[in-house]
C-alpha cells in the first residue's frame, strides 16, 4: 500500500507557502509515499513531476511506459518553472509570491462563499481555487456555458463520462490576477443565468439577492 497525493491543482496555490495540500494541512511531505504535480497550472509551463523514494523513482524510470518514451523538458521551460518557484517561495527578494497566494485564497473564498449565498450548489473546499458549480441536467451544460460566454465570461463545463450523467458541472478556475470587480461581475452574471436556467437549487443556502450578496460579500470570509 502506498499513499499517492495528486497535487495538480494545489501545488503553487494552496497553503501559506503555496506548497500544496501538505502545506495547507501542516503535514510533513515525507509522510506521503508519492507526490505528483504538474507545471502547467501555477507555474505556467509544461510537464510535471513525481516525488517519491529512490526505489519508487527507479522503478518508474525503468517500467513506466510514458517515462521511457518521453522527452526531457526544454531548458527554456525549466527556466520558467524555476523562476515561478523562486517567486512563490519568496526567494526573488520580493513579497510578490506571498501577496499572490493571499489574493488567491481571498478570491477563492469570496467567489465560492457568495455563489453559495446566491443559492448555487458547489463541491469542494472553501479555500480551493477550483470551484465546481453543479448543473445536474446534461442539457444545461451548453446552455450555461453559452449564456455566460454571451456575457463575457468563459467557464469550463464538465459532463458524462468525466462525471456521473446527472452530476454535470461548471468549473470556475480562480487566479490571483482576478480583481474583486471581476468576481463581482461573475456573481452578477451567474445570478442572472442561474434564474434563467433554474440552477439555484441549494436547500442549505439563504438564496440571497445579488444586491444583498454584493453589499455583504466579505462578511465571514
N, C-alpha and C positions, 0 to 999 in steps of 0.2 A: 504494500500500500504506500502510495506517495501523495502528498498534498501538493496540488497543482493550482496556482493562482494566475488567472488571466488579468493582466494589468493594462490591456489595450486602451481602455478609456480612462484609466485612473492615473497612470504614470504622467507626471508633469502637471497634474490637475488637482489631485486630492491630497489632503494632509497639510500641516503647517509648513512643511518644507517642499511640498509638491512631489513627494516620493511615492505616492500611490496609497493603496488601501492599508498596507502595513504601517505606513507613517500616520495615516488617518486614525487607526485604532491603537497606535502605540505598540505595535508588535515588532519584535526583532525579526528582520527578514531571514536570518539564518534558521529560524524555526520552520520556514517554508521550504519544502524539498525542491520545487520547481517554480520559478517565477518567469512569466512570459510577458512581453510587451511589444508594442510597435513604435516605430519612429515616424509614422505617417500622420499622427494627430498633433499632440502637444509640441512635437519637435519640427513639424512642417517639412519632413524629409521623406525618406523611403527606407524600407527594410524593417527589421525588428531584432529582438534579442531573446535568448533563453539563459537564465542564470540558475545554476544547479551545482552539485558536487562534481569534481573531476571525473568520477566514474560515469555519472549520467551523461555528462557532456561528451565524453569519449565514445560512449555507446551511440549517442545521436549522430555524431560525426561519421561513424562507421556504417550505421544501419538506417539512418533516416534518408529516404529517397530524395526529398526536396532539398536536403542539405548537400547530399553528394553531388547533385547536378546543378546546384545554384551558383551564381556568380557573386563575387565579393562586392561589397558596397564601394562605389567610386570615391576617390579622395575628396572631391568637392562636396558630396553628400555627407561624408564623415565630418567635414568641417562644419556643415550646417548643424548636424547633431551635436557636435562638441560645443559650438557657440550657444546653442539653445540650452544645453545642460549648464553651461557656465552662468548664464543669466538666471535660470531657475534656481540654481544653488547660491546665487548672490556672490559668486566669485569674480564678477566682472567689475567690481568696485562701485556698483550702484545698488539701489533698492528696487530697481525695476521689476525683478523677478518676484520679490515678496509682495509688492504692490499689485502685480497682475494676479497672483494667487488669491489675495484678499478680495480683489474685484470680482474674480471668477466665482468665489464662494458666495459673495453677496448676490451676484446676478442669478446664480442657480437657485438660491433660497427665495429671492424676490419673485422670479418668474413662476417657479413651481408652487409656492405658497399661494400666490394670487390667482393662478389658474384654478387651484382647488377652491378658493373662495368664490370664484365665479360659478362653481358647480360642476367642473370637469373632474373626471376620474383619472388619476395619474398613478403609474407604478414607480418604484424606485425610492432611493434615499433622498432626503431633502437637500443634501449637500452635493448630490451628483449633478454634473453639468449636462448629462444626457437625460432628457425629460420625456418619457413615453406617455402620450395622451391617448386614452382608449377611445377608439371609434366604433368597435364591435362589428357593426354591419359592413361586410366587404364592399357593398355598393357605395359606402360613404368614403372609401379610400380616395378614388379620383375626385369626388365632389369636394372633399375637404382641401385636398392639395390644389385643385384648380381655383377654388374660391379664395384661398389665401394668396395664390400667385397673382390673381387679378388685382389684389390689394397691395401688391408689392412685397410679399413675404414668401420666401422659399422654405419648404419644410420637407423632411424625409418622411415618406409613408411606407409602412411595412405590413404585409399581409401573408396569407397562406401561400406556400408551405413554411415560410420563415416563422410564422406564428400559428397557433390554432385558428381554425377557419373563422370562428366568431370572436377572435381577440385581435382584430385588426387595430392598428395604432398609427399615430403620427409621432415622429421623434424630433423634438427640438434639441438642437446642439448649441449650447450657450458658450460664448467665449468671453474673455476679459475685454475684448475690443467693443463689445456691446455697451452702449450707454443706457442710462435709466430711461431716457427718451425713447430709445429703440425698444426696450422691453415694454414700456407703456403702450407703444403703438401695437406691439404683438398682442397685448392684453385686449386692447380695443377691438382689433380685428377678430380675435378669437371669440370675444363676447358676441360680436355681431354674427359671425359664421356659425357659432355654436347654437344660436337661436334658430337660424335658418335650417340647420341640419338636425336639430334636436339632440345635441350632444351633451347637454348639461344634466347628467344622469345621476350624480352623486346624491346619496341619501344622508351622507355624513357632513355635507357642506351647507353653509347658510344660503348659498346661491345669491350672493350679493350683486347689486348692480355695478356696472363698470365705474360709475361715478363714486360709489362708496369705496370700491377697491382702490382706485387711484388716489383717493383722499387719505385712506388709512393704510396704504400699501406696505409701509415699512414697519408697522406695529407688529411686535412679536417675532421679528426675524432674528 
